[in-house]
Amino acid sequence: MSSSPLQALHALGQSIWFDYIHTDLMSSGELDRLIERDAVQGITSNPAIFEQAIAKTDAYDERLRELVAAKGALDANSLFVELALLDIAAAADAFKPVWAASRGDDGMVSLEVNPELAHDTAGTVAEALALHARLDRPNVMIKVPGTKAGVAAFEELTAAGVSVNVTLLFSIERYREIAAAYLRGLSRRLNAGQDVSGIASVASFFISRVDSAVDAALDTAGAPADHPLRSTIAVANANAAWGHYQNLFGGAAWQPLADAGALPQRLLWASTGTKNPALPLTHYIDSLIGPDTVNTVPPATLDAYRDGGVPSVTLGQDLEGAQRSLDALATLGIDLAAITQTLEEQGIESFQQAFSRLLTAIENKRDALTS
C-alpha cells in the first residue's frame, strides 16, 4: 500500500483528527483502516454530527430498543447520553494504542457537553465531570464551548485534571483568554501538589465560517469579486493565533509547567471543509500545515486530501503578511471582532438547534418502540 499524503502530514508534526462519528465507523472496521492507512490520530464529535448519525439513520434503532427495554422510559436526553457514550468509548478504545504511542495528546476522542449549557459555567463543569467519570478513559476529551462561561468552566476542569477540547473559537481575543485559562488551571493544580502530566487540551479555532462571513461583509462594502482579501482572512486569523501560541508556550510563564510535565494546548483547526465552491476542497488543509497542530477534517475533505494532497509546511510562513491582511480589513471598515462574536453566537445557536432536533427524533423513536 502506497503511503497516504495524510501520513506525510503526521510526519510533518500535524495530527489529523476525523470530524465524524457513527457506530458503523467502528463496527465495520473503517476506523481501524483510517488509523492504519492514513495515520488518523483522533475523532471529534458535536451535536450536529450526532444528529446526522442517530436521528437521520436507523443504525441506532436496535441499540435504542435495547436501552428502552433495559432502563425503562428514559427521557430523550438520557437516551442520547447512553448512545453517545457507547460510540465515544468504542472509538477511544480503538485509539488507545495511538494515545499510548503519543506523548499523551493524540488518540483523543471528543464528546461535547449539552449545548444548552453554553452560558452556564456551573452546569458545564458538572456535566463535563460526570461524562469524564463515566467514560473513564485517558484518551477522552470533553468539549466545552469557548463562550465567556466556557472560559471559566475550562479553567475549573483543567484544575480538576480533565482533558478539554475548547470549541467554537473564532477570535484571537477569546483564544488568548482560553490559553491564559489553561495556564491558570494547570498552575492551580501544580500548586496543589497534583500531577499536570496527564492532561491534554486543544483550542478549536474555526476556519471556513470566518471566510464566509468576511466575504459577505466585503460584498456589503462593495468590494470587487477579485478583492485580494476574499477567502484569506480565516487563514490570516489562524496564523495570528499561531503566533500567540508560539509566544505563550515558548515563554517564561510556560516553563515551570513544562518542567512539571505539562503539555502545551495545541491549536486545532476546525470547520475545515470549504464552503466557497471556488476554493479547492483541501484549501484549509493546504494553508494550515504546521507542527504541533491538529486539523479535524470531515470525510469528504479527508478523501480529497488522500487522493491529491501535497504536504508541506505552510503555517507561520508569513506572520507579518497575515497581520497586514487583518489590518487591511479594518481599513475597509469591517469589524472582525464583531463578526467573530456573531459567529460564536450563531455557532451556539446552530448546535442547540441540532441538539433539539436530535432529542425530538430520539423521543419519537422511543415512543414508537414503547407504544
NUBA-620808 format. One line per field, with one value per residue (C-alpha): residue number from 1; residue in one letter; y, x, z. Coordinates in steps of 0.02 Angstrom, whole numbers, padded with zeros to 5 digits. Layout:
# NUBA-620808
i [NUM / ...]
aa [A / ...]
north [Y / ...]
east [X / ...]
up [Z / ...]
//
This chain:
# NUBA-620808
i [1 / 2 / 3 / 4 / 5 / 6 / 7 / 8 / 9 / 10 / 11 / 12 / 13 / 14 / 15 / 16 / 17 / 18 / 19 / 20 / 21 / 22 / 23 / 24 / 25 / 26 / 27 / 28 / 29 / 30 / 31 / 32 / 33 / 34 / 35 / 36 / 37 / 38 / 39 / 40 / 41 / 42 / 43 / 44 / 45 / 46 / 47 / 48 / 49 / 50 / 51 / 52 / 53 / 54 / 55 / 56 / 57 / 58 / 59 / 60 / 61 / 62 / 63 / 64 / 65 / 66 / 67 / 68 / 69 / 70 / 71 / 72 / 73 / 74 / 75 / 76 / 77 / 78 / 79 / 80 / 81 / 82 / 83 / 84 / 85 / 86 / 87 / 88 / 89 / 90 / 91 / 92 / 93 / 94 / 95 / 96 / 97 / 98 / 99 / 100 / 101 / 102 / 103 / 104 / 105 / 106 / 107 / 108 / 109 / 110 / 111 / 112 / 113 / 114 / 115 / 116 / 117 / 118 / 119 / 120 / 121 / 122 / 123 / 124 / 125 / 126 / 127 / 128 / 129 / 130 / 131 / 132 / 133 / 134 / 135 / 136 / 137 / 138 / 139 / 140 / 141 / 142 / 143 / 144 / 145 / 146 / 147 / 148 / 149 / 150 / 151 / 152 / 153 / 154 / 155 / 156 / 157 / 158 / 159 / 160 / 161 / 162 / 163 / 164 / 165 / 166 / 167 / 168 / 169 / 170 / 171 / 172 / 173 / 174 / 175 / 176 / 177 / 178 / 179 / 180 / 181 / 182 / 183 / 184 / 185 / 186 / 187 / 188 / 189 / 190 / 191 / 192 / 193 / 194 / 195 / 196 / 197 / 198 / 199 / 200 / 201 / 202 / 203 / 204 / 205 / 206 / 207 / 208 / 209 / 210 / 211 / 212 / 213 / 214 / 215 / 216 / 217 / 218 / 219 / 220 / 221 / 222 / 223 / 224 / 225 / 226 / 227 / 228 / 229 / 230 / 231 / 232 / 233 / 234 / 235 / 236 / 237 / 238 / 239 / 240 / 241 / 242 / 243 / 244 / 245 / 246 / 247 / 248 / 249 / 250 / 251 / 252 / 253 / 254 / 255 / 256 / 257 / 258 / 259 / 260 / 261 / 262 / 263 / 264 / 265 / 266 / 267 / 268 / 269 / 270 / 271 / 272 / 273 / 274 / 275 / 276 / 277 / 278 / 279 / 280 / 281 / 282 / 283 / 284 / 285 / 286 / 287 / 288 / 289 / 290 / 291 / 292 / 293 / 294 / 295 / 296 / 297 / 298 / 299 / 300 / 301 / 302 / 303 / 304 / 305 / 306 / 307 / 308 / 309 / 310 / 311 / 312 / 313 / 314 / 315 / 316 / 317 / 318 / 319 / 320 / 321 / 322 / 323 / 324 / 325 / 326 / 327 / 328 / 329 / 330 / 331 / 332 / 333 / 334 / 335 / 336 / 337 / 338 / 339 / 340 / 341 / 342 / 343 / 344 / 345 / 346 / 347 / 348 / 349 / 350 / 351 / 352 / 353 / 354 / 355 / 356 / 357 / 358 / 359 / 360 / 361 / 362 / 363 / 364 / 365 / 366 / 367 / 368 / 369 / 370 / 371]
aa [M / S / S / S / P / L / Q / A / L / H / A / L / G / Q / S / I / W / F / D / Y / I / H / T / D / L / M / S / S / G / E / L / D / R / L / I / E / R / D / A / V / Q / G / I / T / S / N / P / A / I / F / E / Q / A / I / A / K / T / D / A / Y / D / E / R / L / R / E / L / V / A / A / K / G / A / L / D / A / N / S / L / F / V / E / L / A / L / L / D / I / A / A / A / A / D / A / F / K / P / V / W / A / A / S / R / G / D / D / G / M / V / S / L / E / V / N / P / E / L / A / H / D / T / A / G / T / V / A / E / A / L / A / L / H / A / R / L / D / R / P / N / V / M / I / K / V / P / G / T / K / A / G / V / A / A / F / E / E / L / T / A / A / G / V / S / V / N / V / T / L / L / F / S / I / E / R / Y / R / E / I / A / A / A / Y / L / R / G / L / S / R / R / L / N / A / G / Q / D / V / S / G / I / A / S / V / A / S / F / F / I / S / R / V / D / S / A / V / D / A / A / L / D / T / A / G / A / P / A / D / H / P / L / R / S / T / I / A / V / A / N / A / N / A / A / W / G / H / Y / Q / N / L / F / G / G / A / A / W / Q / P / L / A / D / A / G / A / L / P / Q / R / L / L / W / A / S / T / G / T / K / N / P / A / L / P / L / T / H / Y / I / D / S / L / I / G / P / D / T / V / N / T / V / P / P / A / T / L / D / A / Y / R / D / G / G / V / P / S / V / T / L / G / Q / D / L / E / G / A / Q / R / S / L / D / A / L / A / T / L / G / I / D / L / A / A / I / T / Q / T / L / E / E / Q / G / I / E / S / F / Q / Q / A / F / S / R / L / L / T / A / I / E / N / K / R / D / A / L / T / S]
north [00000 / 00167 / 00298 / 00416 / 00604 / 00605 / 00502 / 00632 / 00766 / 00665 / 00657 / 00848 / 00856 / 00891 / 00773 / 00737 / 00701 / 00641 / 00759 / 00623 / 00480 / 00345 / 00174 / 00093 / 00176 / 00064 / -00094 / -00100 / -00086 / 00078 / 00171 / 00043 / 00069 / 00258 / 00239 / 00117 / 00187 / 00373 / 00395 / 00474 / 00519 / 00557 / 00596 / 00748 / 00748 / 00882 / 00891 / 00912 / 00756 / 00653 / 00720 / 00655 / 00487 / 00450 / 00549 / 00527 / 00342 / 00183 / 00119 / 00158 / 00094 / -00079 / -00006 / 00116 / -00027 / -00120 / 00035 / 00061 / -00122 / -00120 / 00051 / 00094 / 00256 / 00368 / 00545 / 00587 / 00673 / 00524 / 00406 / 00515 / 00513 / 00323 / 00307 / 00435 / 00359 / 00190 / 00266 / 00375 / 00231 / 00116 / 00247 / 00286 / 00102 / 00092 / 00241 / 00180 / 00118 / 00285 / 00376 / 00261 / 00293 / 00482 / 00600 / 00590 / 00710 / 00607 / 00460 / 00575 / 00564 / 00715 / 00721 / 00888 / 00945 / 00989 / 01149 / 01219 / 01242 / 01361 / 01507 / 01407 / 01384 / 01276 / 01168 / 01142 / 01091 / 00969 / 00885 / 00877 / 00795 / 00669 / 00623 / 00612 / 00495 / 00382 / 00363 / 00336 / 00334 / 00436 / 00474 / 00558 / 00746 / 00837 / 00978 / 01145 / 01296 / 01447 / 01567 / 01680 / 01549 / 01415 / 01502 / 01492 / 01312 / 01264 / 01331 / 01232 / 01072 / 01090 / 01114 / 00956 / 00857 / 00841 / 00847 / 00976 / 01022 / 01206 / 01228 / 01368 / 01487 / 01622 / 01771 / 01798 / 01888 / 01738 / 01620 / 01724 / 01706 / 01519 / 01497 / 01601 / 01497 / 01339 / 01407 / 01460 / 01291 / 01196 / 01314 / 01289 / 01102 / 01108 / 01224 / 01098 / 00964 / 00871 / 00794 / 00900 / 00775 / 00678 / 00823 / 00863 / 01009 / 01085 / 01255 / 01228 / 01378 / 01381 / 01424 / 01419 / 01508 / 01660 / 01672 / 01653 / 01794 / 01910 / 01881 / 01929 / 02087 / 02126 / 02110 / 02232 / 02352 / 02348 / 02259 / 02185 / 01998 / 01987 / 02085 / 02013 / 01991 / 01872 / 01698 / 01745 / 01814 / 01646 / 01586 / 01754 / 01745 / 01568 / 01623 / 01763 / 01635 / 01526 / 01673 / 01694 / 01507 / 01515 / 01665 / 01592 / 01412 / 01462 / 01594 / 01606 / 01586 / 01414 / 01346 / 01292 / 01196 / 01116 / 01066 / 00980 / 00879 / 00984 / 00976 / 01135 / 01166 / 01137 / 01238 / 01135 / 01193 / 01157 / 01190 / 01150 / 01092 / 01229 / 01322 / 01427 / 01320 / 01422 / 01352 / 01179 / 01055 / 01040 / 01228 / 01233 / 01086 / 01152 / 01325 / 01273 / 01136 / 01157 / 01059 / 01035 / 01073 / 00972 / 00982 / 00900 / 00851 / 00799 / 00640 / 00720 / 00831 / 00683 / 00583 / 00728 / 00753 / 00567 / 00571 / 00726 / 00810 / 00881 / 00903 / 01044 / 01165 / 01320 / 01383 / 01530 / 01565 / 01749 / 01808 / 01990 / 01968 / 01891 / 02042 / 02159 / 02070 / 02089 / 02274 / 02299 / 02227 / 02356 / 02498 / 02446 / 02474 / 02288 / 02245 / 02069 / 02067 / 02098 / 01964 / 01834 / 01874 / 01847 / 01684 / 01623 / 01662 / 01580 / 01427 / 01401 / 01425 / 01303 / 01167 / 01199 / 01180 / 01020 / 00951 / 00994 / 00905 / 00756 / 00744 / 00758 / 00616 / 00507 / 00545 / 00496 / 00335 / 00294 / 00323 / 00213 / 00074 / 00084 / 00112]
east [00000 / 00073 / 00095 / -00052 / -00020 / -00109 / 00033 / 00153 / 00059 / 00087 / 00272 / 00272 / 00204 / 00021 / -00111 / -00265 / -00422 / -00582 / -00730 / -00860 / -00928 / -01055 / -01075 / -01040 / -00870 / -00812 / -00913 / -00863 / -00676 / -00666 / -00596 / -00455 / -00417 / -00412 / -00289 / -00176 / -00189 / -00200 / -00122 / -00284 / -00247 / -00415 / -00601 / -00708 / -00896 / -01027 / -01217 / -01238 / -01134 / -01234 / -01396 / -01341 / -01290 / -01434 / -01584 / -01562 / -01517 / -01588 / -01417 / -01453 / -01631 / -01588 / -01474 / -01610 / -01735 / -01615 / -01592 / -01779 / -01802 / -01660 / -01684 / -01866 / -01937 / -01785 / -01803 / -01729 / -01575 / -01531 / -01553 / -01440 / -01305 / -01313 / -01300 / -01159 / -01058 / -01057 / -00989 / -00861 / -00800 / -00783 / -00686 / -00574 / -00534 / -00487 / -00371 / -00292 / -00132 / -00116 / -00132 / -00004 / 00120 / 00098 / 00156 / -00020 / -00116 / -00158 / -00275 / -00406 / -00595 / -00704 / -00881 / -00970 / -01072 / -01254 / -01253 / -01393 / -01258 / -01154 / -01182 / -01189 / -01019 / -01075 / -01186 / -01046 / -00923 / -01047 / -01092 / -00912 / -00856 / -00999 / -00959 / -00774 / -00806 / -00924 / -00806 / -00655 / -00528 / -00367 / -00392 / -00562 / -00584 / -00739 / -00787 / -00833 / -00886 / -00770 / -00900 / -00866 / -00946 / -00846 / -00681 / -00718 / -00778 / -00622 / -00508 / -00603 / -00599 / -00413 / -00380 / -00483 / -00374 / -00499 / -00436 / -00538 / -00568 / -00620 / -00730 / -00813 / -00666 / -00667 / -00571 / -00392 / -00454 / -00556 / -00414 / -00298 / -00424 / -00432 / -00243 / -00225 / -00360 / -00262 / -00107 / -00208 / -00293 / -00129 / -00043 / -00181 / -00162 / 00027 / 00021 / -00096 / 00036 / -00060 / 00006 / -00009 / 00069 / -00089 / -00191 / -00212 / -00306 / -00341 / -00409 / -00525 / -00510 / -00649 / -00592 / -00710 / -00854 / -00741 / -00708 / -00892 / -00939 / -00798 / -00832 / -01014 / -00954 / -00842 / -00995 / -01089 / -00942 / -00945 / -00778 / -00749 / -00759 / -00570 / -00529 / -00366 / -00442 / -00578 / -00562 / -00398 / -00446 / -00482 / -00306 / -00232 / -00332 / -00268 / -00089 / -00110 / -00170 / -00020 / 00095 / 00017 / 00034 / 00219 / 00246 / 00148 / 00206 / 00384 / 00390 / 00441 / 00266 / 00251 / 00421 / 00381 / 00229 / 00329 / 00462 / 00324 / 00272 / 00126 / 00080 / 00051 / -00126 / -00118 / -00216 / -00344 / -00411 / -00598 / -00732 / -00605 / -00724 / -00733 / -00897 / -00840 / -00853 / -00714 / -00590 / -00511 / -00590 / -00423 / -00390 / -00398 / -00281 / -00157 / -00149 / -00129 / 00001 / 00119 / 00199 / 00114 / -00059 / -00216 / -00333 / -00502 / -00563 / -00736 / -00749 / -00757 / -00605 / -00508 / -00543 / -00492 / -00327 / -00289 / -00315 / -00214 / -00134 / 00042 / 00105 / 00225 / 00233 / 00129 / 00079 / 00176 / 00272 / 00218 / 00150 / 00183 / 00084 / -00059 / -00064 / -00062 / -00216 / -00306 / -00258 / -00315 / -00485 / -00506 / -00464 / -00616 / -00725 / -00754 / -00753 / -00681 / -00713 / -00898 / -00902 / -00820 / -00937 / -01085 / -01009 / -00991 / -01173 / -01229 / -01122 / -01201 / -01374 / -01339 / -01281 / -01430 / -01549 / -01463 / -01470 / -01655 / -01692 / -01591 / -01687 / -01853 / -01804 / -01749 / -01911 / -02014 / -01916 / -01931 / -02119 / -02138 / -02042 / -02147 / -02319]
up [00000 / -00051 / 00084 / 00106 / 00099 / 00267 / 00340 / 00273 / 00370 / 00527 / 00486 / 00475 / 00652 / 00616 / 00684 / 00579 / 00678 / 00595 / 00613 / 00610 / 00713 / 00679 / 00758 / 00589 / 00584 / 00725 / 00689 / 00505 / 00538 / 00441 / 00592 / 00606 / 00422 / 00443 / 00585 / 00490 / 00314 / 00347 / 00519 / 00582 / 00762 / 00841 / 00822 / 00859 / 00876 / 00901 / 00914 / 00726 / 00691 / 00815 / 00740 / 00570 / 00643 / 00762 / 00702 / 00515 / 00505 / 00578 / 00632 / 00815 / 00823 / 00889 / 01023 / 01070 / 01083 / 01199 / 01308 / 01325 / 01371 / 01498 / 01578 / 01553 / 01485 / 01500 / 01437 / 01267 / 01335 / 01446 / 01298 / 01192 / 01326 / 01335 / 01146 / 01131 / 01273 / 01186 / 01025 / 01113 / 01220 / 01068 / 00971 / 01120 / 01139 / 00955 / 00976 / 01138 / 01051 / 00961 / 01128 / 01209 / 01067 / 01078 / 01213 / 01284 / 01174 / 01020 / 01004 / 01080 / 01057 / 01099 / 01169 / 01187 / 01337 / 01309 / 01204 / 01311 / 01446 / 01338 / 01455 / 01618 / 01699 / 01845 / 01735 / 01609 / 01744 / 01823 / 01659 / 01600 / 01762 / 01751 / 01570 / 01608 / 01755 / 01658 / 01511 / 01625 / 01485 / 01475 / 01290 / 01301 / 01290 / 01346 / 01228 / 01305 / 01200 / 01208 / 01274 / 01423 / 01535 / 01445 / 01485 / 01670 / 01657 / 01560 / 01697 / 01829 / 01727 / 01692 / 01877 / 01907 / 01786 / 01643 / 01464 / 01370 / 01189 / 01190 / 01037 / 00937 / 00946 / 00813 / 00883 / 00935 / 01091 / 01151 / 01108 / 01219 / 01361 / 01336 / 01330 / 01489 / 01574 / 01531 / 01617 / 01768 / 01783 / 01769 / 01891 / 02019 / 02002 / 02015 / 02166 / 02250 / 02228 / 02092 / 01932 / 01775 / 01655 / 01612 / 01544 / 01360 / 01282 / 01113 / 01067 / 00918 / 00804 / 00673 / 00498 / 00349 / 00435 / 00459 / 00272 / 00231 / 00349 / 00296 / 00111 / 00143 / 00231 / 00082 / -00030 / 00081 / 00074 / -00116 / -00136 / -00309 / -00337 / -00356 / -00198 / -00125 / 00048 / -00010 / 00066 / 00151 / 00321 / 00404 / 00368 / 00420 / 00582 / 00613 / 00582 / 00708 / 00834 / 00793 / 00829 / 01000 / 01031 / 00995 / 01108 / 01253 / 01251 / 01213 / 01350 / 01531 / 01603 / 01525 / 01576 / 01756 / 01694 / 01554 / 01680 / 01780 / 01627 / 01564 / 01381 / 01280 / 01225 / 01039 / 00913 / 00819 / 00651 / 00644 / 00514 / 00379 / 00244 / 00112 / 00090 / -00059 / -00217 / -00296 / -00170 / -00180 / -00060 / 00030 / 00044 / 00234 / 00249 / 00121 / 00202 / 00384 / 00390 / 00536 / 00678 / 00845 / 00775 / 00740 / 00591 / 00615 / 00443 / 00380 / 00275 / 00101 / 00138 / 00207 / 00049 / -00062 / 00028 / 00023 / -00165 / -00206 / -00057 / -00071 / 00107 / 00153 / 00299 / 00262 / 00434 / 00505 / 00345 / 00338 / 00504 / 00459 / 00299 / 00397 / 00512 / 00362 / 00294 / 00460 / 00466 / 00286 / 00329 / 00467 / 00347 / 00244 / 00397 / 00425 / 00610 / 00627 / 00815 / 00786 / 00651 / 00761 / 00907 / 00791 / 00730 / 00909 / 00944 / 00782 / 00816 / 00987 / 00914 / 00772 / 00892 / 01007 / 00860 / 00802 / 00979 / 00992 / 00828 / 00888 / 01052 / 00961 / 00844 / 00990 / 01082 / 00931 / 00907 / 01093 / 01090 / 00937 / 01024 / 01182 / 01105]
//
